Amino acid sequence: MSRERRSQHLQEKQLSPHHSTFRNVGGPNARTDYHINSTPEFFYQHKGRMLLKTVQDGAFQDVYINEGELFLLPGNVPHNPVRFEDTVGVVIEQPRPADSVDTLRWYCQGCGEKVHEASFYCTDLGTQIKAAVNAFREDEGARKCGKCGETCDVAPSQEKMAKMRDGA
């Protein structure tokens, strides 16, 4: 598949439907939501460098995963994987328990306050994330921070992406 066509998709391909889920994920891919699920996720960065934005103990923490590096994210940690152009990684996830609920959470880019959440029983992660992100994009009221009044972006600007890529 050409790079142009690949960039039009969510950049995910499930490699195995059995037991753990192996996803081959390429960039660019960046959103502002944080995903929360009950199971750990294992990241291996095959090509380039990615940024895993997390919220740990109430504080925002950026974790850069460089080419050839591994990272294990515990379950229930809000995380936002940012993949830059020409990068490829593998994400391995355990099967979710039957009653497990996945959540997408958006935080205000101005003050850090929680702005909105969308929860679902995970049956098709790529489709469900896309639907939740699109619904959030279309609902300006849901995107407005109740604390400071700023309207949340759904995707980072090109300028923010460049700063994240450079680690600034």
Residue pairs with C-beta under 8 A, 6 or more apart in sequence:
3 86
6 26
7 28
10 29
10 126
10 129
10 130
11 25
11 26
11 27
11 28
11 29
11 83
12 23
12 24
12 25
12 125
12 126
13 23
13 24
13 25
14 21
14 22
14 23
15 22
15 23
15 24
15 90
16 22
19 95
20 92
20 93
20 94
20 95
21 92
21 93
21 94
21 95
22 90
22 91
22 92
23 90
23 91
23 92
23 93
24 88
24 89
24 90
25 81
25 83
25 88
25 89
25 90
25 91
26 83
26 87
26 88
26 89
27 48
27 50
27 83
27 84
27 85
27 86
27 87
27 88
28 83
28 84
28 85
28 87
28 161
29 81
29 82
29 83
30 82
30 83
30 155
30 156
30 161
30 164
31 80
31 133
31 154
31 155
32 80
32 106
32 107
32 109
32 152
32 153
32 154
32 155
32 156
33 80
33 104
33 105
33 106
33 129
33 132
33 133
33 136
34 53
34 54
34 55
34 78
34 79
34 80
34 104
34 105
34 106
34 107
35 78
35 79
35 80
35 81
35 102
35 103
35 104
35 129
36 76
36 77
36 78
36 79
36 102
36 103
36 104
36 105
37 75
37 76
37 93
37 96
37 100
37 102
37 103
37 122
38 75
38 76
38 96
38 97
38 100
38 101
39 75
39 93
39 94
39 95
39 96
39 97
39 100
40 72
40 73
40 74
40 75
40 93
40 94
41 72
41 73
41 79
41 91
41 92
41 93
42 70
42 71
42 72
42 73
42 91
42 92
42 93
43 50
43 52
43 65
43 70
43 71
43 72
43 73
43 81
43 89
43 90
43 91
44 69
44 70
44 89
44 90
44 91
44 92
45 65
45 66
45 67
45 68
45 69
45 70
45 87
45 89
46 67
46 68
46 88
46 89
46 90
47 67
47 86
47 87
47 88
47 89
48 67
48 84
48 86
48 87
48 88
49 64
49 65
49 66
49 67
49 84
49 87
49 165
50 64
50 65
50 81
50 82
50 83
50 84
50 87
50 89
51 62
51 63
51 64
51 65
51 81
51 82
51 84
51 164
51 165
52 62
52 63
52 64
52 65
52 71
52 73
52 79
52 80
52 81
52 82
53 60
53 61
53 62
53 63
53 79
53 80
53 81
53 82
54 60
54 61
54 62
54 63
54 73
54 77
54 78
54 79
54 80
55 61
55 77
55 78
55 79
55 107
56 77
60 107
60 112
62 164
63 71
64 167
65 71
65 89
73 79
78 105
81 91
82 156
82 161
82 164
83 89
84 161
84 164
84 165
96 102
96 122
100 121
100 122
101 119
101 120
101 121
101 122
102 119
102 120
102 121
102 122
102 125
102 128
103 117
103 118
103 119
104 117
104 118
104 119
104 129
104 132
104 133
104 136
105 114
105 116
105 117
106 114
106 115
106 116
106 117
106 136
106 143
106 152
107 113
107 114
107 115
107 152
108 114
108 115
108 145
108 147
108 148
108 150
108 152
109 150
109 152
109 153
110 145
110 148
110 150
111 145
111 147
111 148
111 150
113 145
113 146
113 147
113 148
115 142
115 143
115 144
115 145
115 146
115 152
116 136
116 142
116 143
116 152
118 132
118 135
118 136
120 128
120 132
122 128
133 154
135 142
136 142
136 143
136 154
137 143
137 154
140 151
143 151
143 152
143 154
144 150
144 151
144 152
145 151
145 152
156 164
